[in-house]
Amino acid sequence: MDMTILGSDEYRYEELSEWAQLPSGWDLGEVVDIAVDRQDRVYVFSRGDNPMMVFAQDGQFIQSWGKGQFTRPHGVTIDKDGILYCVDDDGHWIGRFGSDGELLSSIGRRNQGAVAQSGEPFNRPTKVAFDPKTGDFYIADGYGNARVHKFSPEGRHLFSWGDYGTDPGLFNLPHSVCTDREGRVYVADRENHRLQLFDAQGNYLNQWNNLHRPCGLHISDDLVYIGQLLPQYPFNEDYPNIGACITIHDLSGRRLARLGASRSGEAPGHFIAPHGLAVDSRGDIYVGEVSWTAYGQSLSPPRKPRSFRKLVKK
C-alpha cells in the first residue's frame, strides 16, 4: 500500500485517513476541532451525531459524550487540569467539561447571545486559550463580535480588546486564539488574512501576513501550526497555491513547512478546510476539516467529504 507523505526535510508526515476506530455504523460527522491531553487521548469535537468522541493515540475508540449539549460546536481547548472548554458558537456559550463529559460549569448564557457587534461577551465565540503563567484565559469572539475577552481563572471578566477593521489590533473575524510559553497571544484574524500577536494586556506586538484565511491554530514546542482555508470565490476557487494547507512556523513567523497540494481536493495529500488542529507528544498532527460547510453542501448532489485525518511524524 502506497504511503502519502506530506512536507519535507524534518517536517515529513505520513497521512492516515482511516485512523479512527469507530463503533459500527458511526461516522465522525464534520470535525471542527481536536484536543490532546497529557495521556495522548484525542478528543474529536464534531457537528455530527456524537459531538465529542475520545480515542487513544492509536485510534482505539474510548467513549463519546455531549449529545444534546451544543447548538453548533466550534472549538475545544484543554487546561492544565484536564478540563475541556468547549465553545458553542451558535449557542453563545462555553462549557467546562470533565474528561468523562460531566458539565462542570458554563461561561456565558446558553442560547442568549449579546447584541451582535456590541463588543459584549458573547456573540458566536470561537475558541479559548490559556495564559501558561497565570491561568487566565482568553476567548475569541468571533463571528458576531470582533473582540478578544480575557478572564481570570475563576471566570471573572477582566477586560476585552479589538474592534472591526484592518488596522493593527483590529479584527475581521477573530477565528482562533492560542498562547505561547511566554504568554503572548496569537489571534487568527481570518478574513484579514493574517495572524496578530498581542501581549497579556492586549497590546499589539506584531502580525504575520501572507496567509490565506487562517482558521485552525495550534502552538506546541515553540512551533505554530496554522490551518488555511481553500479559496471559495467563483473567480479564484481554482487558483493554485492559495490556502487549503497547513503551514508550520517558528515563533518569529518564519515558515518551516507547507503541508498540502497546490489545489484543494479530496485526494490523499490534499486539504479543503483545515479548521481545527492538535499535536500529540510524538509531534503527530490531528486535522479536523469543515469540508461539508466549505465544500460538500454545495455539490450536486450534496455529499459529505472526509473531515478528519492524522499526520504521523516521520
Secondary structure, DSSP 8 states (H G I E B T S, - for coil): ----EEEETTEEEEEESS--B--TT-----EEEEEE-TT--EEEEESSSSSEEEE-TTSBEEEEE-TTT-SSEEEEEE-TTS-EEEEETTTTEEEEE-TT--EEEEES-TT----TTS-SS-SSEEEEEE-TTT--EEEEE-SS--EEEEE-TTS-EEEEE--BSSSTT-BS-EEEEEE-TT--EEEEEGGGTEEEEE-TT--EEEEE-S-SSEEEEEEETTEEEEEE----STTTTT-TTSSSEEEEE-TT--EEEEES-SS--SSTT--S-EEEEEE-TT--EEEEE-HHHHTGGGSSS------EEEEEE-
